[in-house]
Amino acid sequence: MNRFLKVVVLLSVFLIPAFARAETPAAAPQEQGMVSEKEAVQQETPSSEPAEGAAAAPDVSQGATETPQEPAAEEGAKGEAAAEAEPPEEEVSAGAVIADPFEPLNRIAFGFNDKLYFWFMKPASKVYNRLVPEAVRVAVRNFFYNIATPVRFVNCLLQAKFKAAGNELFRLGVNSTMGFGGFFDLAKTGYNVGSSEEDLGLTLGHYGIGNGFYMVLPFLGPSSLRDTVGIAGDAFLNPEHYITPIGDAIAVAGYDYFNRNSLRIGEYEDLKEAAVEPYTAFRDAYVQYRKDKLRQ
């Protein structure tokens, strides 16, 4: 038994240092990442000349460093490719963010508009839709849309969209004459010239003015500080607001609003039913919609 212990001790004295010298280079890449061959040799070579027993160490270190470098490089390449393929989370989620400091008041206005829709707009629109064919309602919408051409034309000029401004003038001329006063959108159906749908709110956004804060306007619905200023400015360009007396102007604008909404019955409740929290859903949907319009 004593002889066996002596043999074990002798083997430990001679073999453990040898294994330590052979394993030291292989451990370096795991702790420090990818290590070049030159660095591995420098780490193995002390300031004085190596002993004869360590002469084979560089060969071992080269094999140890070269083996993990390839998968590490491949993993790095895969990581870079994945980073390029997947967009940053900020770009995806930051699209519909707006300050809402007056949320309690906005929720009251949202509730008012909600009741107005379900208690008056929807029932009245159902009766109106039964009495007035859809083709007639579309023609009425086209008529008021044609009248509002100055709003889109001026905002196209303000944004230096001269081709779009020319299209608006072309549409006004064609639809006002061959389109029987704008009741028929012949410019689109006959000449494939669509509208630009620009407004002052988009013009302000075009020049870098932000949304400001979120607003819910009674009767009109979601808006922002910037777009509310735009609505007021566009009112001066819309000819229907110059009808006198003012009571007639309000009646005409109200009928235009009612007729347009009669063509969209069902959209509001579909979005509301699909939303977990309707107020937030409508706010985010509005901001995203205006952001997409600004990019066009």
Order of alpha helices (4+ residues) and beta strands (2+ residues): alpha-alpha-alpha-alpha-alpha-alpha-alpha-alpha-alpha-alpha-alpha-beta-beta-alpha-alpha-alpha-alpha
